[in-house]
Amino acid sequence: MANVPSNGITTADMTITYDASKLEYVKGEAGSIVINPSINFAINKEKDGNNKNIVLGMIHC
């Protein structure tokens, strides 16, 4: 990640929209920047072509 403040990021919420005829959602997992991902990270596949992602807590890069 670029341009992350020195004190990190406290919350991230994003929707990823994609062409389901060209891509297939298989899985998602938190990277090493997410602290305690079992509690602070979630992905919800709402439907083919649309995933909601949330990260809570402090993220350090």
Phi and psi restraints in degrees (range 20) as a CNS / XPLOR table:
assign (resid 1 and name C) (resid 2 and name N)
       (resid 2 and name CA) (resid 2 and name C) 1.0 -111.2 20.0 2
assign (resid 2 and name N) (resid 2 and name CA)
       (resid 2 and name C) (resid 3 and name N) 1.0 152.7 20.0 2
assign (resid 2 and name C) (resid 3 and name N)
       (resid 3 and name CA) (resid 3 and name C) 1.0 60.7 20.0 2
assign (resid 3 and name N) (resid 3 and name CA)
       (resid 3 and name C) (resid 4 and name N) 1.0 34.3 20.0 2
assign (resid 3 and name C) (resid 4 and name N)
       (resid 4 and name CA) (resid 4 and name C) 1.0 -81.6 20.0 2
assign (resid 4 and name N) (resid 4 and name CA)
       (resid 4 and name C) (resid 5 and name N) 1.0 131.1 20.0 2
assign (resid 4 and name C) (resid 5 and name N)
       (resid 5 and name CA) (resid 5 and name C) 1.0 -60.1 20.0 2
assign (resid 5 and name N) (resid 5 and name CA)
       (resid 5 and name C) (resid 6 and name N) 1.0 154.9 20.0 2
assign (resid 5 and name C) (resid 6 and name N)
       (resid 6 and name CA) (resid 6 and name C) 1.0 -61.7 20.0 2
assign (resid 6 and name N) (resid 6 and name CA)
       (resid 6 and name C) (resid 7 and name N) 1.0 -26.0 20.0 2
assign (resid 6 and name C) (resid 7 and name N)
       (resid 7 and name CA) (resid 7 and name C) 1.0 -89.7 20.0 2
assign (resid 7 and name N) (resid 7 and name CA)
       (resid 7 and name C) (resid 8 and name N) 1.0 7.0 20.0 2
assign (resid 7 and name C) (resid 8 and name N)
       (resid 8 and name CA) (resid 8 and name C) 1.0 87.0 20.0 2
assign (resid 8 and name N) (resid 8 and name CA)
       (resid 8 and name C) (resid 9 and name N) 1.0 -168.4 20.0 2
assign (resid 8 and name C) (resid 9 and name N)
       (resid 9 and name CA) (resid 9 and name C) 1.0 -119.5 20.0 2
assign (resid 9 and name N) (resid 9 and name CA)
       (resid 9 and name C) (resid 10 and name N) 1.0 136.6 20.0 2
assign (resid 9 and name C) (resid 10 and name N)
       (resid 10 and name CA) (resid 10 and name C) 1.0 -92.6 20.0 2
assign (resid 10 and name N) (resid 10 and name CA)
       (resid 10 and name C) (resid 11 and name N) 1.0 -30.7 20.0 2
assign (resid 10 and name C) (resid 11 and name N)
       (resid 11 and name CA) (resid 11 and name C) 1.0 -151.1 20.0 2
assign (resid 11 and name N) (resid 11 and name CA)
       (resid 11 and name C) (resid 12 and name N) 1.0 142.0 20.0 2
assign (resid 11 and name C) (resid 12 and name N)
       (resid 12 and name CA) (resid 12 and name C) 1.0 -137.3 20.0 2
assign (resid 12 and name N) (resid 12 and name CA)
       (resid 12 and name C) (resid 13 and name N) 1.0 133.2 20.0 2
assign (resid 12 and name C) (resid 13 and name N)
       (resid 13 and name CA) (resid 13 and name C) 1.0 -136.4 20.0 2
assign (resid 13 and name N) (resid 13 and name CA)
       (resid 13 and name C) (resid 14 and name N) 1.0 121.9 20.0 2
assign (resid 13 and name C) (resid 14 and name N)
       (resid 14 and name CA) (resid 14 and name C) 1.0 -145.0 20.0 2
assign (resid 14 and name N) (resid 14 and name CA)
       (resid 14 and name C) (resid 15 and name N) 1.0 154.1 20.0 2
assign (resid 14 and name C) (resid 15 and name N)
       (resid 15 and name CA) (resid 15 and name C) 1.0 -114.1 20.0 2
assign (resid 15 and name N) (resid 15 and name CA)
       (resid 15 and name C) (resid 16 and name N) 1.0 130.5 20.0 2
assign (resid 15 and name C) (resid 16 and name N)
       (resid 16 and name CA) (resid 16 and name C) 1.0 -109.0 20.0 2
assign (resid 16 and name N) (resid 16 and name CA)
       (resid 16 and name C) (resid 17 and name N) 1.0 119.6 20.0 2
assign (resid 16 and name C) (resid 17 and name N)
       (resid 17 and name CA) (resid 17 and name C) 1.0 -111.3 20.0 2
assign (resid 17 and name N) (resid 17 and name CA)
       (resid 17 and name C) (resid 18 and name N) 1.0 134.3 20.0 2
assign (resid 17 and name C) (resid 18 and name N)
       (resid 18 and name CA) (resid 18 and name C) 1.0 -146.3 20.0 2
assign (resid 18 and name N) (resid 18 and name CA)
       (resid 18 and name C) (resid 19 and name N) 1.0 163.4 20.0 2
assign (resid 18 and name C) (resid 19 and name N)
       (resid 19 and name CA) (resid 19 and name C) 1.0 -80.3 20.0 2
assign (resid 19 and name N) (resid 19 and name CA)
       (resid 19 and name C) (resid 20 and name N) 1.0 105.3 20.0 2
assign (resid 19 and name C) (resid 20 and name N)
       (resid 20 and name CA) (resid 20 and name C) 1.0 -67.8 20.0 2
assign (resid 20 and name N) (resid 20 and name CA)
       (resid 20 and name C) (resid 21 and name N) 1.0 -13.8 20.0 2
assign (resid 20 and name C) (resid 21 and name N)
       (resid 21 and name CA) (resid 21 and name C) 1.0 -81.3 20.0 2
assign (resid 21 and name N) (resid 21 and name CA)
       (resid 21 and name C) (resid 22 and name N) 1.0 -11.9 20.0 2
assign (resid 21 and name C) (resid 22 and name N)
       (resid 22 and name CA) (resid 22 and name C) 1.0 -115.8 20.0 2
assign (resid 22 and name N) (resid 22 and name CA)
       (resid 22 and name C) (resid 23 and name N) 1.0 -24.3 20.0 2
assign (resid 22 and name C) (resid 23 and name N)
       (resid 23 and name CA) (resid 23 and name C) 1.0 -128.3 20.0 2
assign (resid 23 and name N) (resid 23 and name CA)
       (resid 23 and name C) (resid 24 and name N) 1.0 149.8 20.0 2
assign (resid 23 and name C) (resid 24 and name N)
       (resid 24 and name CA) (resid 24 and name C) 1.0 -123.6 20.0 2
assign (resid 24 and name N) (resid 24 and name CA)
       (resid 24 and name C) (resid 25 and name N) 1.0 128.1 20.0 2
assign (resid 24 and name C) (resid 25 and name N)
       (resid 25 and name CA) (resid 25 and name C) 1.0 -75.3 20.0 2
assign (resid 25 and name N) (resid 25 and name CA)
       (resid 25 and name C) (resid 26 and name N) 1.0 123.8 20.0 2
assign (resid 25 and name C) (resid 26 and name N)
       (resid 26 and name CA) (resid 26 and name C) 1.0 -106.3 20.0 2
assign (resid 26 and name N) (resid 26 and name CA)
       (resid 26 and name C) (resid 27 and name N) 1.0 -53.5 20.0 2
assign (resid 26 and name C) (resid 27 and name N)
       (resid 27 and name CA) (resid 27 and name C) 1.0 -166.3 20.0 2
assign (resid 27 and name N) (resid 27 and name CA)
       (resid 27 and name C) (resid 28 and name N) 1.0 167.2 20.0 2
assign (resid 27 and name C) (resid 28 and name N)
       (resid 28 and name CA) (resid 28 and name C) 1.0 -140.5 20.0 2
assign (resid 28 and name N) (resid 28 and name CA)
       (resid 28 and name C) (resid 29 and name N) 1.0 146.4 20.0 2
assign (resid 28 and name C) (resid 29 and name N)
       (resid 29 and name CA) (resid 29 and name C) 1.0 -147.8 20.0 2
assign (resid 29 and name N) (resid 29 and name CA)
       (resid 29 and name C) (resid 30 and name N) 1.0 154.1 20.0 2
assign (resid 29 and name C) (resid 30 and name N)
       (resid 30 and name CA) (resid 30 and name C) 1.0 -75.2 20.0 2
assign (resid 30 and name N) (resid 30 and name CA)
       (resid 30 and name C) (resid 31 and name N) 1.0 145.0 20.0 2
assign (resid 30 and name C) (resid 31 and name N)
       (resid 31 and name CA) (resid 31 and name C) 1.0 -87.2 20.0 2
assign (resid 31 and name N) (resid 31 and name CA)
       (resid 31 and name C) (resid 32 and name N) 1.0 -177.0 20.0 2
assign (resid 31 and name C) (resid 32 and name N)
       (resid 32 and name CA) (resid 32 and name C) 1.0 -67.9 20.0 2
assign (resid 32 and name N) (resid 32 and name CA)
       (resid 32 and name C) (resid 33 and name N) 1.0 -14.6 20.0 2
assign (resid 32 and name C) (resid 33 and name N)
       (resid 33 and name CA) (resid 33 and name C) 1.0 -77.4 20.0 2
assign (resid 33 and name N) (resid 33 and name CA)
       (resid 33 and name C) (resid 34 and name N) 1.0 -14.9 20.0 2
assign (resid 33 and name C) (resid 34 and name N)
       (resid 34 and name CA) (resid 34 and name C) 1.0 -89.7 20.0 2
assign (resid 34 and name N) (resid 34 and name CA)
       (resid 34 and name C) (resid 35 and name N) 1.0 122.9 20.0 2
assign (resid 34 and name C) (resid 35 and name N)
       (resid 35 and name CA) (resid 35 and name C) 1.0 -83.2 20.0 2
assign (resid 35 and name N) (resid 35 and name CA)
       (resid 35 and name C) (resid 36 and name N) 1.0 128.8 20.0 2
assign (resid 35 and name C) (resid 36 and name N)
       (resid 36 and name CA) (resid 36 and name C) 1.0 54.4 20.0 2
assign (resid 36 and name N) (resid 36 and name CA)
       (resid 36 and name C) (resid 37 and name N) 1.0 60.5 20.0 2
assign (resid 36 and name C) (resid 37 and name N)
       (resid 37 and name CA) (resid 37 and name C) 1.0 -62.0 20.0 2
assign (resid 37 and name N) (resid 37 and name CA)
       (resid 37 and name C) (resid 38 and name N) 1.0 -24.4 20.0 2
assign (resid 37 and name C) (resid 38 and name N)
       (resid 38 and name CA) (resid 38 and name C) 1.0 -64.8 20.0 2
assign (resid 38 and name N) (resid 38 and name CA)
       (resid 38 and name C) (resid 39 and name N) 1.0 -23.0 20.0 2
assign (resid 38 and name C) (resid 39 and name N)
       (resid 39 and name CA) (resid 39 and name C) 1.0 -105.9 20.0 2
assign (resid 39 and name N) (resid 39 and name CA)
       (resid 39 and name C) (resid 40 and name N) 1.0 -37.0 20.0 2
assign (resid 39 and name C) (resid 40 and name N)
       (resid 40 and name CA) (resid 40 and name C) 1.0 -100.3 20.0 2
assign (resid 40 and name N) (resid 40 and name CA)
       (resid 40 and name C) (resid 41 and name N) 1.0 9.6 20.0 2
assign (resid 40 and name C) (resid 41 and name N)
       (resid 41 and name CA) (resid 41 and name C) 1.0 -140.1 20.0 2
assign (resid 41 and name N) (resid 41 and name CA)
       (resid 41 and name C) (resid 42 and name N) 1.0 136.3 20.0 2
assign (resid 41 and name C) (resid 42 and name N)
       (resid 42 and name CA) (resid 42 and name C) 1.0 -151.3 20.0 2
assign (resid 42 and name N) (resid 42 and name CA)
       (resid 42 and name C) (resid 43 and name N) 1.0 146.1 20.0 2
assign (resid 42 and name C) (resid 43 and name N)
       (resid 43 and name CA) (resid 43 and name C) 1.0 -128.1 20.0 2
assign (resid 43 and name N) (resid 43 and name CA)
       (resid 43 and name C) (resid 44 and name N) 1.0 134.6 20.0 2
assign (resid 43 and name C) (resid 44 and name N)
       (resid 44 and name CA) (resid 44 and name C) 1.0 -125.6 20.0 2
assign (resid 44 and name N) (resid 44 and name CA)
       (resid 44 and name C) (resid 45 and name N) 1.0 115.5 20.0 2
assign (resid 44 and name C) (resid 45 and name N)
       (resid 45 and name CA) (resid 45 and name C) 1.0 -81.4 20.0 2
assign (resid 45 and name N) (resid 45 and name CA)
       (resid 45 and name C) (resid 46 and name N) 1.0 101.1 20.0 2
assign (resid 45 and name C) (resid 46 and name N)
       (resid 46 and name CA) (resid 46 and name C) 1.0 -66.9 20.0 2
assign (resid 46 and name N) (resid 46 and name CA)
       (resid 46 and name C) (resid 47 and name N) 1.0 -42.3 20.0 2
assign (resid 46 and name C) (resid 47 and name N)
       (resid 47 and name CA) (resid 47 and name C) 1.0 -166.2 20.0 2
assign (resid 47 and name N) (resid 47 and name CA)
       (resid 47 and name C) (resid 48 and name N) 1.0 168.6 20.0 2
assign (resid 47 and name C) (resid 48 and name N)
       (resid 48 and name CA) (resid 48 and name C) 1.0 -56.1 20.0 2
assign (resid 48 and name N) (resid 48 and name CA)
       (resid 48 and name C) (resid 49 and name N) 1.0 127.4 20.0 2
assign (resid 48 and name C) (resid 49 and name N)
       (resid 49 and name CA) (resid 49 and name C) 1.0 93.8 20.0 2
assign (resid 49 and name N) (resid 49 and name CA)
       (resid 49 and name C) (resid 50 and name N) 1.0 2.7 20.0 2
assign (resid 49 and name C) (resid 50 and name N)
       (resid 50 and name CA) (resid 50 and name C) 1.0 -150.8 20.0 2
assign (resid 50 and name N) (resid 50 and name CA)
       (resid 50 and name C) (resid 51 and name N) 1.0 116.9 20.0 2
assign (resid 50 and name C) (resid 51 and name N)
       (resid 51 and name CA) (resid 51 and name C) 1.0 -121.8 20.0 2
assign (resid 51 and name N) (resid 51 and name CA)
       (resid 51 and name C) (resid 52 and name N) 1.0 137.7 20.0 2
assign (resid 51 and name C) (resid 52 and name N)
       (resid 52 and name CA) (resid 52 and name C) 1.0 -104.0 20.0 2
assign (resid 52 and name N) (resid 52 and name CA)
       (resid 52 and name C) (resid 53 and name N) 1.0 135.4 20.0 2
assign (resid 52 and name C) (resid 53 and name N)
       (resid 53 and name CA) (resid 53 and name C) 1.0 -129.7 20.0 2
assign (resid 53 and name N) (resid 53 and name CA)
       (resid 53 and name C) (resid 54 and name N) 1.0 139.2 20.0 2
assign (resid 53 and name C) (resid 54 and name N)
       (resid 54 and name CA) (resid 54 and name C) 1.0 -140.8 20.0 2
assign (resid 54 and name N) (resid 54 and name CA)
       (resid 54 and name C) (resid 55 and name N) 1.0 139.9 20.0 2
assign (resid 54 and name C) (resid 55 and name N)
       (resid 55 and name CA) (resid 55 and name C) 1.0 -127.6 20.0 2
assign (resid 55 and name N) (resid 55 and name CA)
       (resid 55 and name C) (resid 56 and name N) 1.0 127.1 20.0 2
assign (resid 55 and name C) (resid 56 and name N)
       (resid 56 and name CA) (resid 56 and name C) 1.0 -115.2 20.0 2
assign (resid 56 and name N) (resid 56 and name CA)
       (resid 56 and name C) (resid 57 and name N) 1.0 160.6 20.0 2
assign (resid 56 and name C) (resid 57 and name N)
       (resid 57 and name CA) (resid 57 and name C) 1.0 86.5 20.0 2
assign (resid 57 and name N) (resid 57 and name CA)
       (resid 57 and name C) (resid 58 and name N) 1.0 -170.0 20.0 2
assign (resid 57 and name C) (resid 58 and name N)
       (resid 58 and name CA) (resid 58 and name C) 1.0 -88.9 20.0 2
assign (resid 58 and name N) (resid 58 and name CA)
       (resid 58 and name C) (resid 59 and name N) 1.0 133.6 20.0 2
assign (resid 58 and name C) (resid 59 and name N)
       (resid 59 and name CA) (resid 59 and name C) 1.0 -111.6 20.0 2
assign (resid 59 and name N) (resid 59 and name CA)
       (resid 59 and name C) (resid 60 and name N) 1.0 126.0 20.0 2
assign (resid 59 and name C) (resid 60 and name N)
       (resid 60 and name CA) (resid 60 and name C) 1.0 -113.1 20.0 2
assign (resid 60 and name N) (resid 60 and name CA)
       (resid 60 and name C) (resid 61 and name N) 1.0 135.3 20.0 2
